[in-house]
């Protein structure tokens, strides 16, 4: 769920029932990330396709996302609900060249410079039993 920290987060929580959203509807199969860098590439592809379910499929069940600005969103279900409500109004994203990925066993730190030159985006991703990678921690705007 959102941690209190912004009016936007409070308004979102007040107007959206999110618990159980992914469990109550069929979930389509989406391409999986088989390298840590694939997670960011697929995020951009799913976002540009306005596919909130695809975006949510890139996150661990209990993932933490620092978005919207000034708030924290916790859990795949809430991340799905958030993107379901905001994707239509978001501009298209462009792929960004990743920094060198740091990998230790089944955990990796990935990042990209923001295209506008005003910061970086960083994520901690975790290798799954099937060899794919999911986001555990996501900081999309770090200045």
C-alpha positions in Angstrom: 0.0 0.0 0.0 1.0 3.6 -0.3 2.8 5.1 2.7 1.4 8.4 3.6 3.5 11.1 2.2 1.6 13.0 -0.5 -1.9 14.2 -1.3 -1.8 12.1 -4.5 -1.1 8.9 -2.6 -3.9 9.7 0.0 -6.4 10.4 -2.8 -5.5 7.3 -4.7 -5.9 5.1 -1.6 -9.2 6.8 -0.8 -10.7 6.1 -4.2 -9.3 2.6 -5.1 -9.9 -0.8 -3.7 -6.9 -2.8 -4.7 -6.7 -5.9 -2.4 -7.1 -9.0 -4.5 -7.2 -7.4 -7.9 -4.7 -9.7 -9.5 -6.3 -12.8 -7.9 -9.8 -12.0 -9.0 -9.1 -11.8 -12.7 -7.3 -13.9 -15.2 -3.7 -12.8 -15.6 -2.3 -13.0 -19.2 1.2 -14.4 -19.8 3.8 -11.7 -20.4 7.3 -11.9 -21.6 9.7 -12.5 -18.7 13.0 -10.7 -18.0 15.8 -13.2 -18.3 18.5 -10.7 -17.6 18.4 -7.9 -15.0 18.5 -5.3 -17.8 15.5 -6.9 -19.4 13.3 -5.7 -16.6 13.8 -2.0 -17.5 13.4 -2.8 -21.2 10.2 -4.6 -20.7 8.9 -1.9 -18.3 9.2 0.6 -21.2 7.5 -1.7 -23.6 4.6 -2.4 -21.3 4.2 1.2 -20.3 4.1 2.4 -23.9 1.5 -0.3 -24.6 -0.5 1.0 -21.6 -0.3 -2.5 -20.2 -0.6 -2.2 -16.4 -0.8 -6.0 -16.0 2.5 -6.3 -17.9 4.2 -3.8 -15.7 2.9 -5.5 -12.5 4.2 -8.8 -13.8 7.8 -7.3 -13.5 7.5 -6.9 -9.7 7.9 -9.3 -6.8 4.7 -9.8 -4.8 5.9 -7.5 -2.0 7.9 -5.1 -4.2 8.4 -1.5 -3.1 8.1 1.3 -5.7 9.0 4.9 -4.9 6.2 6.4 -6.9 4.2 8.6 -7.2 6.7 11.3 -6.3 6.7 11.7 -2.5 5.1 8.4 -1.8 5.9 4.7 -1.6 3.8 2.0 -3.2 4.1 -1.5 -1.8 2.9 -4.8 -3.3 2.3 -6.0 -6.9 -1.5 -5.6 -6.5 -1.2 -2.0 -5.6 1.4 -1.4 -8.2 -1.0 -2.8 -10.8 -3.8 -0.6 -9.5 -1.6 2.5 -9.6 -0.5 1.9 -13.2 -4.0 1.1 -14.2 -5.1 4.5 -13.1 -2.1 6.6 -14.4 -0.9 4.9 -17.6 -3.5 6.6 -19.9 -2.2 10.0 -19.0 1.5 9.2 -19.0 3.7 10.1 -22.0 5.6 7.4 -23.9 8.9 6.3 -22.5 12.2 5.9 -24.4 14.7 3.1 -23.7 17.7 4.3 -21.7 21.2 2.9 -21.8 21.8 0.9 -18.6 24.7 1.4 -16.3 26.9 -1.7 -15.6 24.7 -4.2 -13.6 26.1 -5.4 -10.3 25.1 -9.0 -9.6 25.7 -11.0 -6.4 24.3 -14.5 -6.5 20.5 -14.0 -7.1 20.4 -10.2 -6.5 21.3 -7.5 -8.9 21.4 -3.7 -8.8 20.5 -2.1 -12.1 20.2 1.5 -13.2 19.9 4.0 -16.0 20.6 7.7 -16.4 17.4 9.7 -16.9 17.1 10.9 -20.5 16.5 14.4 -19.3 19.9 14.3 -17.5 18.3 15.1 -14.2 19.1 12.1 -12.1 19.1 8.3 -12.3 16.7 5.4 -12.0 17.8 2.4 -9.9 16.3 -1.0 -9.1 17.1 -4.1 -7.1 16.0 -7.2 -8.9 15.9 -10.8 -7.7 16.4 -13.9 -9.8 13.5 -16.3 -9.6 13.6 -20.1 -9.6 12.9 -20.3 -13.3 15.9 -18.0 -14.1 13.8 -14.8 -14.7 14.3 -11.6 -12.8 11.7 -9.4 -10.9 12.0 -6.0 -9.3 12.1 -6.0 -5.6 13.0 -2.3 -5.0 12.3 0.4 -7.6 13.5 4.1 -7.3 12.4 5.6 -10.7 13.5 9.2 -9.9 16.6 9.7 -7.9 18.1 13.2 -8.1 
